[in-house]
Amino acid sequence: MKLTVDVDCTPEEARTFLGLPDVKPMQEALMTQIQERMATNLNAMDPDTLFKTWFPTQVQNLGNLQEFFWNQFANATRSAGSGSVPKTED
């Protein structure tokens, strides 16, 4: 003997009939939380922030090197402008 039963119902109706919990409110709350976190993290994805995060000391060292060179050029220009030649030790 072969018996076939076709049930035509929506997923919500099947869940209610079988006594399963409705997880839709939990899913919506979780999705809202995920969206908020993603929006917050997208602000950290701009190139300037990424560069500062990935290369903090290298950028500072490059700035220090540039400042050093500018100071050396400024000192050399002052010395050249005054007409004096720096003394060298023999």
C-alpha positions as CSV (number, residue, x, y, z in Angstrom):
1,M,0.0,0.0,0.0
2,K,1.3,3.4,-1.0
3,L,0.1,6.6,0.6
4,T,1.0,10.1,-0.7
5,V,0.2,13.3,1.2
6,D,0.7,16.7,-0.4
7,V,0.8,19.6,2.0
8,D,0.4,23.1,0.6
9,C,1.4,25.7,3.1
10,T,3.8,28.6,3.6
11,P,7.0,28.2,5.6
12,E,5.4,30.3,8.4
13,E,2.4,28.0,8.5
14,A,4.6,24.8,8.6
15,R,6.7,26.3,11.4
16,T,3.6,27.1,13.5
17,F,2.1,23.7,12.8
18,L,5.3,21.9,13.9
19,G,5.7,24.2,16.9
20,L,9.1,25.6,15.8
21,P,10.1,29.1,17.1
22,D,9.8,32.2,14.9
23,V,13.3,33.4,14.5
24,K,12.5,36.3,12.2
25,P,12.7,39.0,15.0
26,M,16.1,37.6,16.1
27,Q,17.4,37.6,12.5
28,E,16.2,41.2,12.0
29,A,18.0,42.4,15.2
30,L,21.1,40.6,14.2
31,M,21.1,42.0,10.7
32,T,20.6,45.5,12.1
33,Q,23.6,45.0,14.4
34,I,25.7,43.7,11.5
35,Q,24.8,46.6,9.3
36,E,25.8,49.1,12.0
37,R,29.1,47.4,12.5
38,M,29.8,47.4,8.8
39,A,28.9,51.1,8.4
40,T,31.3,51.9,11.3
41,N,34.1,49.9,9.8
42,L,33.6,51.4,6.4
43,N,34.8,54.7,7.8
44,A,38.1,53.1,8.7
45,M,38.5,52.0,5.1
46,D,39.4,55.4,3.6
47,P,43.0,55.5,2.2
48,D,44.4,58.0,4.6
49,T,43.3,56.1,7.7
50,L,44.5,52.8,6.2
51,F,47.9,54.3,5.4
52,K,48.3,55.7,8.9
53,T,47.3,52.4,10.5
54,W,49.6,50.3,8.3
55,F,52.6,52.6,8.3
56,P,52.6,54.8,11.4
57,T,56.4,54.7,12.1
58,Q,57.5,54.8,8.5
59,V,55.5,57.9,7.8
60,Q,56.9,59.6,10.9
61,N,60.4,58.6,10.0
62,L,60.0,60.0,6.5
63,G,58.7,63.2,8.0
64,N,61.8,63.3,10.3
65,L,64.1,62.7,7.4
66,Q,62.5,65.5,5.3
67,E,62.8,67.9,8.3
68,F,66.4,66.9,8.7
69,F,67.1,67.7,5.0
70,W,65.3,71.0,5.2
71,N,67.3,72.0,8.3
72,Q,70.5,71.1,6.5
73,F,69.6,73.1,3.4
74,A,68.5,76.1,5.6
75,N,71.8,76.0,7.5
76,A,73.8,75.7,4.2
77,T,71.9,78.7,2.7
78,R,72.6,80.8,5.8
79,S,76.3,79.9,5.7
80,A,76.5,80.7,2.0
81,G,74.6,83.9,2.4
82,S,76.9,85.2,5.1
83,G,80.0,84.7,3.0
84,S,81.7,82.6,5.7
85,V,83.0,79.2,5.0
86,P,82.6,76.5,7.6
87,K,85.9,75.6,9.2
88,T,87.2,72.2,8.9
89,E,89.5,70.5,11.4
90,D,92.9,69.4,10.2
